[in-house]
Amino acid sequence: MKEQLFEHTVNSIEFFLNPKIFGNGVLMRRISDHLPSGDLVVIRDAVQEPFAERMFVCLDEFSDWKVYEGYEKHFHYHHHNIYDETLFPPDLSQCHEIFRSDSTKNFIQQLSQKDCEGETIFSVSLYLPGDHSLPHNDFLGNKDEYRQVAFVWYLTKDWQPDWGGDFFWCPKSRYISPSFNTLLLFNVRNDSLHFVTHVSPHAQSKRLAISGWWTSKVDSGDRSPRAQDQSTDEKLLVEII
């Protein structure tokens, strides 16, 4: 029984999150109030530092990136990714298991008030000079794979604002520059429009991120209105946009 409890605990994302944030009842209430309302939740220093550093080294040392690009009507993208699980280094495979575990899904389901019982879609991205992604809302419905909650965990170090590569949240017209160990969360809706700005040819660092979606087997069709929050101080550990 103790071994099962230990395995359940260490396979949950809760085990790795920063206790100063996720052990704080006030901050947790802010997240659980605003995430279901369609707001973007920006969590800085989101994960305990040793695990974040380990994942940074894992991605920084990886070299077999693949280019993915598309030029659909009104939606163009060009970036480098790891989608093939057989290419995952051991540390990335462990991270994947954490994000897809039942205990993690239950935790995210409580925060988002969305059904997250489907597959967890998980990948890693590297945006190099010229890479970008035009506006899109992530709202996609396939059989047994309705995206519910999106996550972007930045592992980017020493990024300068004039290098581009910002996450732009269209509903509030806000730029989020990639910074190390910052986690973005939002419920996927028709109005969750966002994009990644063009990376400058002068960029000297790697824009690294782990991202994906927790999904459901059914379409929730959530269209609830946003809650109002005036917090705009970028130094806050938890920012609601």
C-alpha positions in Angstrom: 0.0 0.0 0.0 2.8 2.4 0.9 4.6 1.6 -2.3 1.5 2.3 -4.3 0.9 5.6 -2.5 4.6 6.6 -3.1 4.3 5.8 -6.8 1.1 7.7 -7.1 2.7 10.7 -5.4 5.9 10.9 -7.4 4.0 10.4 -10.7 1.9 13.5 -10.0 2.9 16.9 -11.2 1.9 18.1 -7.7 5.0 16.4 -6.3 7.3 18.7 -8.5 5.5 22.0 -8.3 6.7 24.9 -6.3 5.1 24.6 -2.8 5.4 28.4 -2.2 2.7 28.7 -5.0 0.8 25.5 -4.9 0.8 25.2 -1.1 -0.6 28.7 -0.9 -4.3 28.7 -0.5 -4.8 32.2 -1.7 -2.8 31.7 -5.0 -4.5 28.3 -5.6 -7.9 29.9 -5.3 -6.9 32.6 -7.8 -5.8 29.9 -10.2 -8.9 27.8 -9.7 -11.2 30.8 -10.0 -9.7 32.2 -13.2 -8.7 29.2 -15.2 -12.3 27.9 -15.7 -13.3 31.5 -16.7 -11.1 31.4 -19.8 -8.2 33.6 -18.5 -4.5 32.9 -19.1 -2.7 31.9 -15.9 1.0 32.7 -15.9 2.9 30.9 -13.1 6.6 31.9 -12.6 9.0 29.6 -10.7 6.3 27.0 -11.3 8.3 23.9 -10.7 10.9 23.0 -8.1 14.3 24.2 -9.3 16.2 20.8 -9.5 13.6 19.3 -11.7 13.4 22.4 -13.9 17.1 22.5 -14.3 17.2 18.8 -15.1 14.7 19.2 -17.9 16.6 22.3 -19.2 19.8 20.2 -19.5 17.9 17.4 -21.2 16.5 19.7 -23.9 19.6 21.8 -24.2 21.7 18.7 -25.1 19.1 17.3 -27.5 20.1 17.6 -31.2 17.6 15.6 -33.3 15.0 18.3 -33.7 12.6 18.1 -36.6 11.1 21.0 -38.5 7.4 21.3 -38.6 5.7 23.8 -40.9 2.3 24.4 -42.4 0.6 27.0 -44.6 -3.1 26.5 -44.1 -5.6 29.2 -44.8 -5.1 32.0 -42.2 -2.7 29.8 -40.2 1.0 29.5 -40.9 3.6 28.0 -38.6 7.3 27.0 -38.7 9.1 25.6 -35.6 11.2 22.7 -34.4 9.8 19.9 -32.3 10.1 16.5 -30.8 6.8 14.7 -31.3 8.0 11.1 -31.7 8.1 9.5 -28.3 10.8 7.0 -29.5 13.2 10.0 -29.7 12.6 11.2 -26.1 15.6 11.1 -23.9 15.0 9.3 -20.5 14.4 12.4 -18.6 11.9 13.6 -21.1 10.1 10.3 -21.1 9.8 10.6 -17.3 8.4 14.1 -17.6 5.9 12.8 -20.2 4.8 10.1 -17.7 4.3 12.7 -15.0 2.1 15.0 -17.3 0.0 12.0 -18.5 -0.5 10.3 -15.1 -4.0 9.9 -13.7 -3.0 11.8 -10.6 -1.9 14.8 -12.7 -5.1 14.7 -14.7 -7.1 14.7 -11.5 -5.2 17.7 -10.2 -5.6 19.7 -13.4 -9.3 18.7 -13.6 -9.9 20.2 -10.2 -8.1 23.4 -11.1 -9.8 23.8 -14.5 -13.2 22.3 -13.8 -12.8 20.5 -17.2 -12.8 16.8 -18.0 -9.2 15.7 -18.5 -9.7 12.0 -18.7 -8.5 11.7 -22.3 -5.0 11.3 -23.6 -2.3 13.9 -22.7 -0.8 15.4 -25.9 2.8 16.2 -25.0 5.7 17.6 -27.1 8.7 19.8 -26.9 9.5 22.9 -29.0 12.6 24.8 -30.1 12.0 28.1 -31.8 15.0 29.3 -33.8 15.4 32.5 -35.8 12.5 32.8 -38.3 10.3 30.4 -36.4 6.7 31.6 -35.6 3.1 30.5 -35.2 0.2 32.6 -36.5 -3.0 33.2 -34.4 -4.9 30.1 -33.4 -7.1 29.0 -30.5 -6.0 25.3 -30.1 -9.7 24.4 -30.2 -9.8 21.1 -32.0 -12.1 18.1 -31.8 -11.1 14.7 -32.9 -12.6 11.4 -31.9 -11.5 10.7 -28.2 -9.3 13.8 -28.3 -11.0 17.1 -27.4 -8.4 19.5 -26.1 -9.5 20.9 -22.7 -6.5 22.5 -20.9 -3.4 23.8 -22.6 0.0 24.0 -21.0 3.3 25.7 -22.0 6.3 25.2 -19.7 9.1 27.5 -20.7 12.7 26.3 -20.1 14.3 29.2 -21.9 17.3 30.9 -20.3 18.8 34.3 -20.9 16.2 35.4 -23.4 16.2 39.1 -24.5 12.8 40.9 -25.2 14.0 42.2 -28.6 14.6 38.6 -29.8 10.8 38.1 -30.3 9.4 34.6 -29.7 6.7 36.1 -27.4 3.5 34.3 -26.5 0.8 36.8 -27.4 -2.5 36.4 -25.7 -5.1 38.0 -28.0 -8.1 38.3 -25.6 -6.1 40.8 -23.5 -3.5 42.0 -26.0 -0.6 40.9 -23.8 2.9 39.7 -24.7 4.5 37.1 -22.5 8.3 36.8 -23.1 9.6 33.3 -22.6 11.4 33.0 -19.3 12.9 30.0 -17.4 10.5 27.9 -15.4 7.4 29.8 -16.3 4.2 27.8 -16.8 1.2 29.0 -18.8 -2.2 27.4 -18.4 -5.5 28.1 -20.1 -8.7 26.3 -20.8 -9.1 25.7 -24.5 -12.1 27.6 -26.0 -13.1 29.2 -29.3 -11.9 32.5 -28.0 -8.5 31.4 -26.5 -6.7 33.0 -29.5 -2.9 33.3 -29.2 0.2 33.1 -31.3 4.0 33.1 -31.1 5.8 36.1 -32.6 8.6 35.8 -35.1 12.0 35.0 -33.6 14.6 37.5 -34.5 17.7 36.5 -36.6 19.7 38.1 -33.8 18.5 35.6 -31.1 21.4 34.0 -29.3 19.6 31.7 -26.9 17.4 28.6 -27.3 13.6 29.2 -26.9 12.8 25.9 -25.3 9.4 24.7 -24.0 7.4 21.7 -23.1 3.8 22.0 -24.2 0.6 20.2 -25.0 -3.0 19.6 -23.8 -4.9 17.6 -21.4 -7.9 16.2 -23.4 -11.3 14.7 -23.0 -13.2 12.0 -24.8 -16.1 14.4 -25.2 -16.5 18.0 -26.2 -17.5 20.1 -23.2 -18.6 23.1 -25.4 -17.7 25.5 -22.6 -18.4 29.2 -23.5 -18.6 30.7 -20.0 -17.7 34.4 -19.6 -14.3 35.5 -18.3 -13.8 36.7 -14.7 -12.3 40.1 -14.2 -8.9 40.6 -12.7 -6.7 43.7 -12.8 -3.4 42.1 -11.9 -0.7 43.2 -14.4 2.5 43.2 -12.3 4.8 40.9 -14.2 6.9 40.3 -11.1 4.0 38.4 -9.5 4.5 34.6 -9.2 0.9 34.0 -10.4 -0.4 36.5 -12.9 -4.0 36.3 -14.4 -4.4 37.7 -17.9 
